[in-house]
Amino acid sequence: MKTTQYVRQEKAIVAADRGGIRERWLWGLRLLRDAEAFSPGSSQLKPGLTDLLVKAATASGCKLSAREIQYRLRVARAYGTEAEIAQALAEFGTWTALIQADFPPFVAPEGEPLVDHRTPAERDHDHARALAELVGEQGSLFPLRDFEPITTTLKELQEYADQQESLTARFVEHGRKRREYLDRLIEAAEGDLSATWQDAHDRLADEVDS
């Protein structure tokens, strides 16, 4: 299990101005939804995982306890939407107050989506990976960092293909000239591949002058 993003969020919690309730909630949501955190069918963290998270936080200069981790899982289980956590923030000014209130339930508006705990960078990365899986090998033909399949037009793909073909043609011509020159050098050196470039070139120049 990678702990990098947990540590980053831990630092955000420490730096939070308003009690860190929302930051702790997002941390808890990340852990709750982490496929590597729980065994199938279990609501308990895998053995050793709590210690791993505590040690990672400590190594970064942050203070984290096993009890605090359980509180964050509880808040994540209690509130799944932005509307719910907003109500919790409005009613309880501090993390300690929310814990003492035992994470009371709040009603989310009908149709309110579950919050996405990922950072913008993570969403972009996951989106690109999903697109790569969607288009398969064809994704390497048109780089996904430059072309978004759901918005890119065929005209844009055509322009890119034309540009690449033009570049390829120039590379091919350059390669043909390189090979032709090398063949002439080898011929001037009478097939001796141990001869230096300079020696072969001088012999070739001599042949031209003679």
DOLUM-357552 format. One record per residue: residue in one letter; y, x, z of N, C-alpha, C in turn. Coordinates in pm, whole numbers, padded with zeros to 5 digits. Atoms other than C-alpha are relative to their C-alpha. Example, Ala and Ser with C-alpha at 12.3 -4.5 7.8 and 13.67 -1.06 7.14 Angstrom:
! residues 2
+------+---------+--------+--------+----------+---------+--------+---------+--------+--------+
! type ! n.north ! n.east !   n.up ! ca.north ! ca.east !  ca.up ! c.north ! c.east !   c.up !
+------+---------+--------+--------+----------+---------+--------+---------+--------+--------+
!    A !  -00119 !  00089 !  00000 !   -00450 !   01230 !  00780 !   00120 !  00090 !  00000 !
!    S !  -00119 ! -00082 ! -00006 !   -00106 !   01367 !  00714 !   00109 ! -00077 !  00073 !
+------+---------+--------+--------+----------+---------+--------+---------+--------+--------+
//
This chain:
! residues 210
+------+---------+--------+--------+----------+---------+--------+---------+--------+--------+
! type ! n.north ! n.east !   n.up ! ca.north ! ca.east !  ca.up ! c.north ! c.east !   c.up !
+------+---------+--------+--------+----------+---------+--------+---------+--------+--------+
!    M !  -00120 !  00085 !  00000 !    00000 !   00000 !  00000 !   00125 !  00088 !  00000 !
!    K !  -00125 ! -00076 !  00006 !    00343 !   00135 ! -00096 !   00099 ! -00058 !  00101 !
!    T !  -00094 !  00045 ! -00104 !    00603 !   00119 !  00180 !   00147 !  00023 ! -00036 !
!    T !  -00137 ! -00037 !  00038 !    00912 !   00235 ! -00012 !   00098 ! -00116 !  00010 !
!    Q !  -00093 !  00112 !  00000 !    01068 !  -00108 ! -00061 !   00016 ! -00060 !  00140 !
!    Y !  -00012 !  00048 ! -00138 !    00991 !  -00210 !  00297 !   00102 !  00085 !  00077 !
!    V !  -00094 ! -00090 ! -00068 !    01181 !   00096 !  00419 !   00143 ! -00027 ! -00047 !
!    R !  -00134 !  00029 !  00052 !    01474 !   00019 !  00189 !   00056 ! -00127 !  00064 !
!    Q !  -00047 !  00125 ! -00061 !    01492 !  -00334 !  00326 !   00025 !  00019 !  00149 !
!    E !  -00022 ! -00027 ! -00142 !    01462 !  -00199 !  00680 !   00140 !  00057 !  00021 !
!    K !  -00134 ! -00059 ! -00009 !    01777 !   00004 !  00622 !   00107 ! -00108 ! -00023 !
!    A !  -00094 !  00110 !  00024 !    01948 !  -00310 !  00487 !   00012 ! -00087 !  00125 !
!    I !  -00001 !  00079 ! -00124 !    01851 !  -00491 !  00807 !   00089 !  00068 !  00103 !
!    V !  -00080 ! -00076 ! -00097 !    02004 !  -00216 !  01020 !   00149 ! -00010 ! -00033 !
!    A !  -00140 !  00002 !  00043 !    02324 !  -00231 !  00813 !   00059 ! -00140 ! -00007 !
!    A !  -00048 !  00138 !  00015 !    02348 !  -00612 !  00813 !   00111 ! -00032 !  00099 !
!    D !  -00116 !  00035 ! -00084 !    02675 !  -00752 !  00949 !  -00025 ! -00122 !  00087 !
!    R !   00011 !  00129 ! -00069 !    02555 !  -01094 !  01055 !  -00142 ! -00024 !  00054 !
!    G !   00125 !  00026 ! -00069 !    02247 !  -01062 !  01272 !  -00126 !  00040 ! -00074 !
!    G !   00117 ! -00042 !  00076 !    02012 !  -00958 !  00993 !  -00108 ! -00105 ! -00016 !
!    I !   00102 !  00105 !  00011 !    01836 !  -01294 !  00987 !  -00055 ! -00009 ! -00141 !
!    R !   00045 !  00016 !  00138 !    01826 !  -01328 !  00610 !  -00076 !  00124 ! -00047 !
!    E !   00065 ! -00123 !  00042 !    01732 !  -00963 !  00559 !  -00141 !  00010 !  00058 !
!    R !   00133 !  00000 ! -00063 !    01442 !  -00993 !  00805 !  -00092 ! -00103 ! -00066 !
!    W !   00075 !  00105 !  00068 !    01333 !  -01313 !  00633 !  -00054 !  00051 ! -00134 !
!    L !   00045 ! -00054 !  00129 !    01320 !  -01143 !  00293 !  -00106 !  00108 !  00017 !
!    W !   00101 ! -00101 ! -00031 !    01128 !  -00853 !  00444 !  -00134 ! -00068 !  00030 !
!    G !   00121 !  00073 ! -00035 !    00880 !  -01099 !  00591 !  -00065 ! -00067 ! -00121 !
!    L !   00053 !  00063 !  00121 !    00845 !  -01284 !  00261 !  -00072 !  00103 ! -00088 !
!    R !   00064 ! -00106 !  00079 !    00766 !  -00956 !  00086 !  -00140 !  00030 !  00056 !
!    L !   00128 ! -00031 ! -00063 !    00492 !  -00878 !  00334 !  -00098 ! -00116 ! -00012 !
!    L !   00086 !  00119 !  00006 !    00358 !  -01234 !  00336 !  -00061 ! -00017 ! -00139 !
!    R !   00046 !  00017 !  00137 !    00325 !  -01228 ! -00044 !  -00063 !  00126 ! -00059 !
!    D !   00058 ! -00126 !  00047 !    00194 !  -00872 ! -00068 !  -00151 ! -00014 ! -00010 !
!    A !   00144 !  00018 !  00023 !   -00155 !  -00891 ! -00220 !  -00083 !  00103 !  00075 !
!    E !   00074 ! -00105 ! -00070 !   -00252 !  -00571 ! -00039 !   00009 ! -00011 !  00152 !
!    A !  -00024 !  00008 ! -00143 !   -00144 !  -00687 !  00304 !  -00107 ! -00077 !  00078 !
!    F !   00097 !  00086 ! -00068 !   -00413 !  -00947 !  00384 !  -00135 !  00003 ! -00071 !
!    S !   00133 !  00015 !  00059 !   -00786 !  -00972 !  00332 !  -00012 ! -00144 ! -00051 !
!    P !   00015 !  00136 !  00055 !   -00895 !  -01275 !  00124 !  -00036 ! -00101 !  00108 !
!    G !   00028 !  00107 ! -00095 !   -00883 !  -01591 !  00334 !   00046 !  00027 !  00142 !
!    S !  -00046 ! -00035 ! -00136 !   -00725 !  -01416 !  00635 !   00151 ! -00010 !  00011 !
!    S !  -00144 !  00007 ! -00025 !   -00383 !  -01475 !  00790 !   00047 !  00120 !  00082 !
!    Q !  -00032 ! -00119 ! -00077 !   -00398 !  -01147 !  00981 !   00017 !  00120 ! -00092 !
!    L !  -00019 ! -00120 !  00079 !   -00268 !  -00820 !  00843 !  -00123 !  00088 !  00006 !
!    K !   00114 ! -00091 !  00004 !   -00530 !  -00569 !  00738 !   00012 !  00104 !  00112 !
!    P !  -00003 ! -00102 ! -00105 !   -00627 !  -00318 !  01009 !   00076 !  00125 ! -00044 !
!    G !  -00075 ! -00122 !  00027 !   -00392 !  -00022 !  01023 !   00130 ! -00020 ! -00073 !
!    L !  -00120 !  00023 !  00080 !   -00122 !  -00186 !  00815 !   00126 ! -00005 !  00085 !
!    T !  -00115 !  00006 ! -00090 !    00109 !  -00258 !  01107 !   00045 !  00141 !  00038 !
!    D !  -00034 ! -00138 ! -00035 !    00093 !   00106 !  01216 !   00063 !  00073 ! -00117 !
!    L !  -00054 ! -00065 !  00119 !    00161 !   00217 !  00860 !   00147 ! -00038 ! -00020 !
!    L !  -00137 !  00047 !  00017 !    00477 !   00004 !  00839 !   00092 !  00056 !  00110 !
!    V !  -00079 ! -00053 ! -00112 !    00597 !   00116 !  01182 !   00030 !  00148 ! -00022 !
!    K !  -00019 ! -00144 !  00022 !    00545 !   00484 !  01098 !   00096 !  00027 ! -00116 !
!    A !  -00089 ! -00018 !  00115 !    00721 !   00448 !  00761 !   00144 ! -00026 !  00041 !
!    A !  -00135 !  00032 ! -00046 !    01021 !   00287 !  00929 !   00053 !  00111 !  00092 !
!    T !  -00040 ! -00106 ! -00094 !    01028 !   00550 !  01205 !   00038 !  00128 ! -00075 !
!    A !  -00026 ! -00121 !  00078 !    01013 !   00832 !  00949 !   00135 ! -00007 ! -00072 !
!    S !  -00129 !  00017 !  00068 !    01324 !   00688 !  00783 !   00116 ! -00012 !  00098 !
!    G !  -00105 !  00008 ! -00100 !    01514 !   00676 !  01110 !   00026 ! -00141 !  00051 !
!    C !  -00016 !  00139 ! -00043 !    01467 !   00303 !  01173 !  -00101 ! -00033 !  00110 !
!    K !   00088 !  00041 ! -00109 !    01311 !   00131 !  01473 !  -00067 ! -00132 ! -00035 !
!    L !   00076 !  00120 !  00034 !    01034 !  -00121 !  01407 !  -00122 ! -00007 !  00092 !
!    S !   00115 !  00018 ! -00090 !    00767 !  -00266 !  01636 !  -00099 ! -00099 ! -00060 !
!    A !   00103 !  00093 !  00045 !    00444 !  -00457 !  01585 !   00042 ! -00145 !  00026 !
!    R !  -00047 !  00135 ! -00033 !    00597 !  -00761 !  01759 !   00106 ! -00047 ! -00098 !
!    E !  -00104 !  00035 !  00096 !    00899 !  -00750 !  01527 !  -00061 ! -00039 ! -00135 !
!    I !   00068 !  00033 !  00126 !    00667 !  -00751 !  01225 !  -00057 ! -00141 !  00006 !
!    Q !   00055 !  00134 ! -00015 !    00495 !  -01063 !  01358 !   00109 ! -00106 ! -00004 !
!    Y !  -00113 !  00094 !  00006 !    00832 !  -01234 !  01408 !   00046 ! -00020 ! -00145 !
!    R !  -00045 !  00011 !  00140 !    00926 !  -01158 !  01048 !  -00100 ! -00079 ! -00085 !
!    L !   00100 !  00082 !  00070 !    00599 !  -01304 !  00924 !   00016 ! -00147 !  00037 !
!    R !  -00018 !  00138 ! -00045 !    00666 !  -01615 !  01131 !   00120 ! -00065 ! -00069 !
!    V !  -00117 !  00059 !  00066 !    01014 !  -01666 !  00985 !  -00028 ! -00022 ! -00147 !
!    A !   00035 !  00016 !  00141 !    00872 !  -01616 !  00637 !  -00090 ! -00121 ! -00022 !
!    R !   00089 !  00117 !  00010 !    00603 !  -01876 !  00700 !   00076 ! -00129 !  00028 !
!    A !  -00075 !  00119 ! -00039 !    00857 !  -02116 !  00852 !   00093 ! -00049 ! -00110 !
!    Y !  -00101 !  00037 !  00100 !    01113 !  -02107 !  00568 !  -00033 !  00065 ! -00134 !
!    G !   00035 ! -00053 !  00133 !    01034 !  -02074 !  00202 !   00111 ! -00010 ! -00102 !
!    T !  -00107 !  00021 !  00097 !    01362 !  -02169 !  00040 !   00134 !  00049 !  00054 !
!    E !  -00135 ! -00040 ! -00038 !    01725 !  -02061 !  00040 !   00066 ! -00107 !  00086 !
!    A !  -00061 !  00109 ! -00075 !    01825 !  -02403 !  00171 !  -00042 !  00004 !  00147 !
!    E !   00050 ! -00003 ! -00138 !    01607 !  -02367 !  00481 !   00060 !  00116 !  00079 !
!    I !  -00054 ! -00114 ! -00073 !    01722 !  -02019 !  00572 !   00151 ! -00014 !  00020 !
!    A !  -00144 !  00024 ! -00015 !    02083 !  -02127 !  00514 !   00026 ! -00087 !  00122 !
!    Q !  -00015 !  00087 ! -00117 !    02037 !  -02400 !  00775 !  -00027 !  00078 !  00129 !
!    A !   00031 ! -00082 ! -00117 !    01881 !  -02150 !  01015 !   00117 !  00091 !  00033 !
!    L !  -00115 ! -00087 ! -00019 !    02175 !  -01915 !  00963 !   00118 ! -00077 !  00059 !
!    A !  -00113 !  00079 ! -00047 !    02423 !  -02195 !  01023 !  -00016 ! -00040 !  00147 !
!    E !   00023 !  00047 ! -00136 !    02259 !  -02305 !  01348 !  -00018 !  00113 !  00100 !
!    F !   00026 ! -00111 ! -00091 !    02162 !  -01968 !  01494 !   00072 !  00124 ! -00051 !
!    G !  -00082 ! -00113 !  00044 !    02402 !  -01678 !  01481 !  -00069 !  00133 !  00003 !
!    T !   00067 ! -00129 ! -00013 !    02158 !  -01406 !  01574 !  -00150 ! -00014 ! -00016 !
!    W !   00146 ! -00004 !  00014 !    01801 !  -01305 !  01514 !  -00066 ! -00035 !  00133 !
!    T !   00056 !  00029 ! -00132 !    01732 !  -01316 !  01888 !   00004 ! -00149 !  00031 !
!    A !  -00013 !  00144 ! -00025 !    01860 !  -01675 !  01908 !  -00103 ! -00078 ! -00081 !
!    L !   00098 !  00070 !  00084 !    01633 !  -01780 !  01620 !  -00141 !  00019 !  00056 !
!    I !   00130 ! -00025 ! -00061 !    01333 !  -01619 !  01789 !  -00017 ! -00088 !  00124 !
!    Q !   00007 !  00080 ! -00123 !    01412 !  -01792 !  02120 !  -00015 ! -00149 ! -00031 !
!    A !   00014 !  00140 !  00040 !    01434 !  -02124 !  01932 !  -00137 ! -00028 ! -00062 !
!    D !   00136 !  00010 !  00052 !    01081 !  -02055 !  01800 !  -00004 ! -00049 ! -00145 !
!    F !  -00004 !  00029 !  00143 !    01178 !  -02091 !  01433 !  -00020 ! -00149 ! -00031 !
!    P !   00014 !  00145 !  00023 !    01238 !  -02468 !  01421 !   00001 ! -00033 ! -00150 !
!    P !   00005 !  00037 !  00141 !    01166 !  -02646 !  01092 !   00131 ! -00059 ! -00050 !
!    F !  -00114 !  00061 !  00067 !    01440 !  -02741 !  00848 !  -00050 ! -00059 ! -00131 !
!    V !   00043 !  00069 !  00121 !    01411 !  -02976 !  00553 !   00076 !  00052 ! -00121 !
!    A !  -00062 ! -00046 !  00125 !    01475 !  -02838 !  00206 !   00018 ! -00118 ! -00094 !
!    P !  -00020 !  00108 !  00098 !    01618 !  -03064 ! -00068 !  -00121 ! -00011 ! -00093 !
!    E !   00114 !  00022 !  00089 !    01355 !  -03216 ! -00294 !   00019 !  00082 ! -00129 !
!    G !  -00006 ! -00080 !  00122 !    01277 !  -02983 ! -00583 !   00056 !  00139 !  00020 !
!    E !  -00052 ! -00133 ! -00029 !    01424 !  -02676 ! -00412 !  -00110 !  00104 ! -00024 !
!    P !   00105 ! -00099 !  00029 !    01234 !  -02373 ! -00550 !  -00018 !  00099 !  00114 !
!    L !   00024 ! -00106 ! -00097 !    01073 !  -02111 ! -00331 !   00083 !  00121 ! -00038 !
!    V !  -00087 ! -00114 !  00027 !    01293 !  -01804 ! -00298 !  -00080 !  00116 ! -00060 !
!    D !   00059 ! -00121 !  00055 !    01219 !  -01490 ! -00497 !   00046 !  00117 !  00086 !
!    H !  -00035 ! -00107 ! -00093 !    01207 !  -01201 ! -00249 !   00028 !  00133 ! -00068 !
!    R !  -00014 ! -00129 !  00070 !    01221 !  -00929 ! -00517 !   00147 !  00037 ! -00023 !
!    T !  -00133 ! -00049 !  00035 !    01525 !  -00713 ! -00585 !   00021 ! -00020 ! -00150 !
!    P !  -00023 !  00011 !  00145 !    01694 !  -00741 ! -00930 !  -00077 !  00104 ! -00080 !
!    A !   00073 ! -00106 !  00071 !    01538 !  -00409 ! -01030 !  -00148 ! -00032 ! -00008 !
!    E !   00142 !  00037 !  00000 !    01192 !  -00533 ! -00932 !  -00026 ! -00115 ! -00097 !
!    R !   00018 !  00112 !  00093 !    01240 !  -00856 ! -01126 !   00002 !  00049 ! -00144 !
!    D !  -00007 ! -00056 !  00135 !    01342 !  -00660 ! -01436 !  -00128 !  00074 ! -00035 !
!    H !   00122 ! -00078 !  00023 !    01043 !  -00429 ! -01399 !  -00120 ! -00092 ! -00023 !
!    D !   00113 !  00093 !  00013 !    00796 !  -00715 ! -01349 !   00010 ! -00080 ! -00129 !
!    H !  -00020 !  00076 !  00124 !    00949 !  -00906 ! -01640 !  -00043 !  00083 ! -00120 !
!    A !   00037 ! -00088 !  00111 !    00909 !  -00608 ! -01872 !  -00151 !  00018 ! -00007 !
!    R !   00146 ! -00016 ! -00003 !    00549 !  -00560 ! -01759 !  -00069 ! -00126 ! -00052 !
!    A !   00058 !  00125 !  00048 !    00473 !  -00927 ! -01819 !   00014 ! -00014 ! -00151 !
!    L !  -00022 !  00005 !  00144 !    00625 !  -00907 ! -02166 !  -00094 !  00095 ! -00073 !
!    A !   00090 ! -00097 !  00061 !    00419 !  -00598 ! -02241 !  -00141 ! -00057 ! -00009 !
!    E !   00132 !  00062 !  00001 !    00104 !  -00788 ! -02146 !  -00005 ! -00114 ! -00101 !
!    L !  -00006 !  00113 !  00092 !    00217 !  -01084 ! -02355 !  -00015 !  00043 ! -00146 !
!    V !   00001 ! -00040 !  00141 !    00275 !  -00899 ! -02681 !  -00106 !  00104 ! -00031 !
!    G !   00109 ! -00094 !  00023 !   -00004 !  -00644 ! -02631 !   00044 !  00126 ! -00071 !
!    E !  -00028 ! -00126 !  00069 !   -00017 !  -00341 ! -02860 !   00126 ! -00009 ! -00085 !
!    Q !  -00119 !  00015 !  00084 !    00263 !  -00485 ! -03075 !   00128 !  00036 !  00076 !
!    G !  -00117 ! -00032 ! -00079 !    00500 !  -00418 ! -02786 !   00047 !  00142 ! -00021 !
!    S !  -00040 ! -00139 !  00021 !    00495 !  -00048 ! -02863 !   00070 !  00018 ! -00134 !
!    L !  -00065 ! -00010 !  00131 !    00616 !  -00116 ! -03218 !   00149 ! -00028 !  00009 !
!    F !  -00142 !  00031 ! -00025 !    00943 !  -00263 ! -03092 !   00022 !  00014 !  00150 !
!    P !  -00012 ! -00028 ! -00144 !    01046 !  -00114 ! -02753 !   00061 ! -00115 !  00079 !
!    L !  -00044 !  00115 ! -00080 !    01080 !  -00385 ! -02488 !   00128 !  00031 !  00078 !
!    R !  -00126 ! -00032 ! -00068 !    01366 !  -00194 ! -02324 !   00121 ! -00037 ! -00086 !
!    D !  -00109 !  00031 !  00093 !    01573 !  -00276 ! -02634 !  -00009 ! -00141 ! -00057 !
!    F !   00018 !  00131 !  00064 !    01426 !  -00604 ! -02757 !  -00071 ! -00096 !  00094 !
!    E !   00054 !  00106 ! -00085 !    01369 !  -00916 ! -02548 !  -00066 ! -00103 ! -00091 !
!    P !   00071 !  00090 !  00093 !    01098 !  -01125 ! -02725 !   00053 ! -00142 ! -00006 !
!    I !  -00042 !  00141 !  00003 !    01242 !  -01462 ! -02622 !   00141 ! -00017 ! -00054 !
!    T !  -00135 !  00012 !  00055 !    01591 !  -01381 ! -02755 !   00020 !  00080 ! -00129 !
!    T !  -00017 ! -00083 !  00119 !    01547 !  -01116 ! -03026 !  -00041 ! -00075 ! -00126 !
!    T !   00030 !  00067 !  00127 !    01561 !  -01252 ! -03382 !  -00079 !  00093 ! -00091 !
!    L !   00074 ! -00080 !  00097 !    01343 !  -01139 ! -03669 !   00093 !  00087 ! -00082 !
!    K !  -00098 ! -00081 !  00072 !    01658 !  -01017 ! -03842 !   00026 !  00131 !  00074 !
!    E !  -00021 ! -00121 ! -00079 !    01716 !  -00776 ! -03556 !  -00119 !  00094 ! -00009 !
!    L !   00120 ! -00082 !  00015 !    01357 !  -00657 ! -03579 !  -00004 !  00065 ! -00138 !
!    Q !  -00001 ! -00054 !  00136 !    01396 !  -00613 ! -03954 !   00097 !  00117 ! -00011 !
!    E !  -00099 ! -00107 !  00004 !    01710 !  -00403 ! -03912 !  -00051 !  00125 !  00071 !
!    Y !   00056 ! -00113 ! -00074 !    01535 !  -00185 ! -03655 !  -00110 !  00068 ! -00082 !
!    A !   00109 ! -00054 !  00081 !    01229 !  -00144 ! -03880 !   00055 !  00079 ! -00118 !
!    D !  -00061 ! -00070 !  00114 !    01447 !  -00049 ! -04178 !   00058 !  00134 !  00044 !
!    Q !  -00060 ! -00123 ! -00052 !    01631 !   00207 ! -03967 !  -00107 !  00104 !  00031 !
!    Q !   00108 ! -00093 ! -00035 !    01309 !   00360 ! -03839 !  -00072 !  00053 ! -00124 !
!    E !   00064 ! -00044 !  00123 !    01157 !   00372 ! -04187 !   00085 !  00104 ! -00072 !
!    S !  -00090 ! -00098 !  00061 !    01465 !   00556 ! -04315 !  -00012 !  00134 !  00072 !
!    L !   00015 ! -00122 ! -00077 !    01434 !   00807 ! -04032 !  -00135 !  00065 ! -00027 !
!    T !   00134 ! -00052 !  00027 !    01062 !   00842 ! -04096 !  -00006 !  00070 ! -00135 !
!    A !  -00001 ! -00060 !  00134 !    01123 !   00910 ! -04464 !   00066 !  00137 !  00002 !
!    R !  -00067 ! -00130 ! -00010 !    01364 !   01189 ! -04374 !  -00088 !  00102 !  00072 !
!    F !   00091 ! -00090 ! -00070 !    01115 !   01337 ! -04129 !  -00114 !  00045 ! -00091 !
!    V !   00110 ! -00033 !  00092 !    00841 !   01321 ! -04393 !   00046 !  00103 ! -00101 !
!    E !  -00053 ! -00095 !  00098 !    01061 !   01501 ! -04647 !   00021 !  00137 !  00065 !
!    H !  -00020 ! -00125 ! -00072 !    01154 !   01763 ! -04388 !  -00135 !  00069 !  00024 !
!    G !   00132 ! -00056 ! -00023 !    00788 !   01806 ! -04306 !  -00061 !  00057 ! -00127 !
!    R !   00053 ! -00050 !  00129 !    00698 !   01847 ! -04674 !   00060 !  00136 ! -00032 !
!    K !  -00067 ! -00126 !  00028 !    00956 !   02125 ! -04715 !  -00051 !  00110 !  00095 !
!    R !   00050 ! -00097 ! -00098 !    00834 !   02295 ! -04396 !  -00139 !  00050 ! -00040 !
!    R !   00135 ! -00038 !  00041 !    00473 !   02290 ! -04517 !   00002 !  00086 ! -00126 !
!    E !  -00010 ! -00076 !  00125 !    00571 !   02416 ! -04862 !   00044 !  00144 !  00027 !
!    Y !  -00050 ! -00134 ! -00035 !    00765 !   02710 ! -04713 !  -00109 !  00080 !  00071 !
!    L !   00107 ! -00069 ! -00073 !    00477 !   02795 ! -04475 !  -00110 !  00045 ! -00095 !
!    D !   00105 ! -00036 !  00097 !    00225 !   02791 ! -04761 !   00042 !  00123 ! -00082 !
!    R !  -00050 ! -00115 !  00077 !    00445 !   03034 ! -04955 !  -00002 !  00127 !  00085 !
!    L !   00006 ! -00115 ! -00090 !    00470 !   03264 ! -04650 !  -00143 !  00052 !  00011 !
!    I !   00141 ! -00040 ! -00012 !    00092 !   03268 ! -04609 !  -00048 !  00067 ! -00128 !
!    E !   00039 ! -00059 !  00129 !    00048 !   03338 ! -04978 !   00061 !  00140 ! -00015 !
!    A !  -00064 ! -00131 !  00009 !    00300 !   03628 ! -04961 !  -00067 !  00102 !  00090 !
!    A !   00070 ! -00089 ! -00093 !    00109 !   03772 ! -04664 !  -00147 !  00016 ! -00037 !
!    E !   00137 ! -00008 !  00050 !   -00212 !   03742 ! -04869 !  -00101 ! -00058 !  00100 !
!    G !   00090 !  00072 ! -00090 !   -00361 !   03504 ! -04617 !  -00016 !  00061 !  00137 !
!    D !   00012 ! -00067 ! -00130 !   -00314 !   03734 ! -04318 !   00084 ! -00078 !  00104 !
!    L !  -00072 !  00084 ! -00095 !   -00226 !   03492 ! -04038 !   00050 !  00078 !  00121 !
!    S !  -00052 ! -00082 ! -00109 !   -00161 !   03779 ! -03797 !   00135 !  00063 ! -00036 !
!    A !  -00129 ! -00054 !  00043 !    00142 !   03883 ! -04003 !   00112 ! -00079 !  00066 !
!    T !  -00113 !  00069 ! -00063 !    00480 !   03802 ! -03848 !   00077 ! -00081 ! -00104 !
!    W !  -00084 !  00083 !  00088 !    00715 !   03543 ! -03989 !   00096 !  00089 ! -00077 !
!    Q !  -00098 ! -00087 !  00065 !    00974 !   03814 ! -04059 !  -00065 !  00082 ! -00112 !
!    D !   00068 ! -00082 !  00101 !    00722 !   04035 ! -04245 !  -00034 ! -00083 ! -00122 !
!    A !   00039 !  00086 !  00112 !    00596 !   03748 ! -04456 !   00123 ! -00043 ! -00079 !
!    H !  -00122 !  00042 !  00069 !    00949 !   03633 ! -04531 !   00056 !  00113 ! -00086 !
!    D !  -00048 ! -00115 !  00078 !    01047 !   03985 ! -04642 !  -00084 !  00018 ! -00126 !
!    R !   00086 ! -00013 !  00117 !    00746 !   04000 ! -04872 !   00034 ! -00109 ! -00102 !
!    L !  -00033 !  00110 !  00090 !    00836 !   03662 ! -05014 !   00131 !  00027 ! -00071 !
!    A !  -00129 ! -00034 !  00061 !    01194 !   03780 ! -05075 !  -00017 !  00107 ! -00105 !
!    D !   00027 ! -00105 !  00096 !    01062 !   04090 ! -05249 !  -00060 ! -00055 ! -00129 !
!    E !   00063 !  00062 !  00117 !    00851 !   03874 ! -05479 !   00105 ! -00071 ! -00085 !
!    V !  -00104 !  00072 !  00072 !    01154 !   03667 ! -05569 !   00090 !  00098 ! -00075 !
!    D !  -00090 ! -00099 !  00063 !    01363 !   03979 ! -05643 !  -00067 !  00075 ! -00115 !
!    S !   00067 ! -00080 !  00102 !    01098 !   04148 ! -05849 !  -00024 ! -00075 ! -00131 !
+------+---------+--------+--------+----------+---------+--------+---------+--------+--------+
//
